[in-house]
Amino acid sequence: MNALKHRLSAALVGLLVCAAQLPTFADETPKVPDWALPASAEHVQVSPPADFHRPPRTEMTPIGIFEAQTDVGAAVIPGRSSFNAATGEYTIESAGYNVWYVRDEFRFLWKKMSGDISLAANISYPDDQGFGDRKAVLVIRQSLDDDSKEALVALHGAGMIHLAWRPDKGQRIKDMEYRIGSRGALPGGKSPDDLVTAHAQRIGIEKHGDSFALFVSMEGEPMHQFGAPITVHIAEPFYVGIGFCSHLPDKSDSAVLSKVILENRADAIK
C-alpha cells in the first residue's frame, strides 16, 4: 500500500511539473502599452519608444490582385481580409494603435513592384460609429517592418484626407492634411451656418520617380490631384497595396475598398 501511495504521489508531482511548463496563452498575448491608447479627454497619445517594435505577421496567400497580406506592427488582435470577386470589394478588418509617429500597426494587402505606380480605391466604413481617426490607406513602403520608410494617402473615418510620408526608417511621419466641408450644401447641419464635413468617395496615390501625389474624387467626378506632391526616395523593389487601421490598439474595425486600380505606370489614376 505504501509503495502504491509513493507511486501515485510521484505521478502527481510529475503532472504538476508538466502543467507548470505548459505555455500560458494569456501571458503570451501582447499587452497594450499606455502610449498606444487613443487620445481622449483623460489621455494623451504619444509616440512609441524608439526601441519598441513587433515583427510582422504575413500570410503568403494571394488575395485579389495582391500577392499576400501582413499585420504590419502585429497589433494585439490579428487582422483578416476577404475579397469578393463578384463585387470587387476588399474588406479589411484590423486593430492597431495608429499609422503614425515612428511605427505603424495595420493590416496590409500588398504586391512587390518597381517603377512608377498608380493606385486608387473607393473607400467606405460599414460601422458609421467607429473611431474618428481610423483610416483606410493606400501605401507604398520600403519593407514590412513597422518603422519602414513609406509614402501613403489615407481617408480617415471622420473625413480627413492626408498625404503622409516617413522620410526614413524609424523617423516620425510627416503629412499634409485636408479637411473639406460645406455650409448649407450638405445635409447634417442644424443651420446653414453649420460646417458639415464632406467625405471623399475615392482617393489615389501616384508615384512618379521620387514624387508622390494625392488624388481625390469627392462625389464620383474624375480623379484630380489634390495639393502639391512630396518627394521621398524608396528603393526598388517596394511593397504597394491597401490597408486599414482601427486606431484602437485592442479593438478591430473594418473598411471596404472597392474599384481598386493598380497600374505599373504614372498618369493612370482614374
Residue pairs with C-beta under 8 A, 6 or more apart in sequence:
29 76
30 54
30 74
30 76
31 76
32 76
32 97
32 249
32 250
33 48
33 52
34 43
35 45
35 46
35 47
35 48
35 49
36 45
36 48
36 97
36 98
36 249
37 43
37 45
37 97
37 249
38 45
38 97
38 131
38 133
38 247
38 248
38 249
39 45
45 97
45 98
47 101
47 102
47 172
48 97
48 101
48 102
48 103
50 102
50 170
52 103
53 103
53 145
53 146
53 147
54 73
54 74
54 105
54 146
55 74
56 70
56 71
56 72
56 73
56 74
56 144
56 145
56 146
57 70
57 71
57 74
57 78
58 68
58 69
58 70
58 71
58 144
59 68
59 69
59 70
60 67
60 68
61 68
61 69
62 68
63 69
63 81
63 82
63 83
63 90
63 109
64 83
64 85
64 88
64 90
64 109
64 260
65 111
65 260
65 262
66 109
66 110
66 111
66 241
66 242
67 110
67 111
67 112
68 109
68 110
69 79
69 81
69 107
69 108
69 109
69 110
70 107
70 108
70 110
70 144
71 78
71 79
71 94
71 105
71 106
71 107
71 108
72 104
72 105
72 106
72 107
72 108
72 141
72 144
72 145
72 146
72 148
72 243
73 96
73 103
73 104
73 105
73 106
73 146
74 105
74 146
75 94
75 95
75 96
75 97
75 105
75 106
75 249
75 250
76 95
76 249
76 250
77 95
77 250
77 251
77 252
79 92
79 93
79 94
79 95
79 96
79 106
79 107
79 244
79 252
80 93
80 107
81 90
81 91
81 92
81 93
81 107
81 109
82 90
82 91
83 89
83 90
83 91
84 91
87 258
88 258
88 259
88 260
89 256
89 257
89 258
90 109
90 121
90 242
90 256
90 257
90 258
90 260
91 254
91 255
91 256
92 107
92 109
92 136
92 242
92 243
92 244
92 254
92 255
92 256
92 257
93 107
93 244
93 252
93 253
93 254
94 105
94 106
94 107
94 243
94 244
94 245
94 246
94 252
94 253
94 254
95 105
95 245
95 246
95 248
95 249
95 250
95 251
95 252
95 253
96 104
96 105
96 106
96 107
96 245
96 246
96 247
96 248
96 249
97 105
97 245
97 247
97 248
97 249
98 104
98 105
98 133
98 245
98 247
99 105
99 106
99 135
99 137
99 152
99 154
99 164
99 173
99 243
99 245
100 164
100 173
101 172
101 173
102 147
102 166
102 170
102 171
102 172
102 173
103 146
103 147
104 146
104 147
104 148
104 150
104 245
105 146
105 245
105 249
106 137
106 243
106 244
106 245
107 243
107 244
107 245
108 139
108 141
108 144
108 239
108 241
108 242
108 243
109 241
109 242
109 243
110 139
110 141
110 144
110 239
110 240
110 241
111 239
111 240
111 241
111 262
112 237
112 238
112 239
112 240
113 237
113 238
113 239
113 240
113 264
114 236
114 237
114 238
115 236
115 264
115 265
116 206
116 207
116 208
116 209
116 264
116 265
116 266
117 140
117 205
117 206
117 207
117 240
117 262
117 263
117 264
117 265
117 266
118 204
118 206
118 207
118 261
118 262
118 263
118 265
118 266
118 267
118 268
118 269
119 138
119 140
119 204
119 205
119 206
119 240
119 241
119 242
119 260
119 261
119 262
119 263
119 269
120 138
120 202
120 203
120 204
120 205
120 215
120 223
120 259
120 260
120 261
120 269
120 270
121 136
121 138
121 202
121 203
121 204
121 242
121 257
121 258
121 259
121 260
121 261
122 201
122 202
122 257
122 258
122 259
123 136
123 155
123 200
123 201
123 202
123 203
123 255
123 256
123 257
124 255
124 256
124 258
125 134
125 136
125 157
125 253
125 254
125 255
125 256
126 254
126 255
126 256
127 253
127 254
130 157
130 246
130 253
131 157
131 246
131 247
131 248
131 253
132 156
132 157
132 158
133 156
133 157
133 158
133 247
134 156
134 157
134 244
134 245
134 246
134 247
134 248
134 253
134 255
135 154
135 155
135 156
135 157
135 244
135 245
135 247
136 154
136 155
136 242
136 243
136 244
136 255
136 257
137 152
137 153
137 154
137 242
137 243
137 244
137 245
138 152
138 153
138 154
138 203
138 204
138 205
138 241
138 242
139 150
139 151
139 152
139 205
139 239
139 240
139 241
139 242
139 243
140 150
140 151
140 152
140 205
140 207
140 212
140 234
140 238
140 239
140 240
141 148
141 149
141 150
141 152
141 234
141 238
141 239
142 148
142 149
142 150
142 169
142 234
142 235
142 238
142 239
143 149
143 169
143 239
144 239
145 169
147 166
147 169
147 170
148 166
148 169
149 166
149 167
149 168
149 169
149 171
149 232
149 234
150 165
150 166
150 234
151 163
151 164
151 165
151 205
151 207
151 212
151 230
151 232
151 234
152 163
152 164
152 165
152 205
153 161
153 162
153 163
153 164
153 203
153 204
153 205
153 214
153 215
154 161
154 162
154 164
154 203
155 161
155 199
155 200
155 203
156 162
157 247
158 197
159 179
159 180
159 197
159 198
159 199
159 200
160 177
160 178
160 179
161 177
161 178
161 179
161 180
161 200
161 203
161 214
161 216
161 226
162 175
162 176
162 177
162 178
162 214
163 175
163 176
163 205
163 212
163 213
163 214
163 226
163 227
163 229
163 230
164 173
164 174
164 175
164 176
165 173
165 174
165 175
165 212
165 230
165 232
166 172
166 173
166 174
167 174
167 232
176 214
176 227
176 228
176 230
178 226
178 227
179 197
180 197
180 198
180 200
180 218
181 195
181 196
181 197
181 198
182 195
182 196
182 198
183 189
183 192
183 193
183 194
183 195
183 196
184 192
184 193
186 196
186 198
187 196
188 194
188 196
189 195
189 196
198 218
200 216
200 217
200 218
201 217
201 218
201 219
201 220
202 216
202 217
202 220
202 223
202 259
203 214
203 215
203 216
203 217
204 214
204 215
204 216
204 223
204 269
205 212
205 213
205 214
205 215
206 212
206 213
206 215
206 225
206 266
206 267
206 269
207 234
207 266
208 229
208 266
208 267
210 231
210 232
210 233
210 234
211 229
211 230
211 231
212 229
212 230
212 231
212 232
213 225
213 227
213 228
213 229
213 230
214 225
214 226
214 227
214 229
215 223
215 224
215 225
215 226
215 269
216 223
216 224
216 226
217 223
217 224
222 270
223 269
223 270
240 262
242 257
242 260
244 253
244 254
244 255
244 257
246 252
246 253
261 268
261 269
261 270
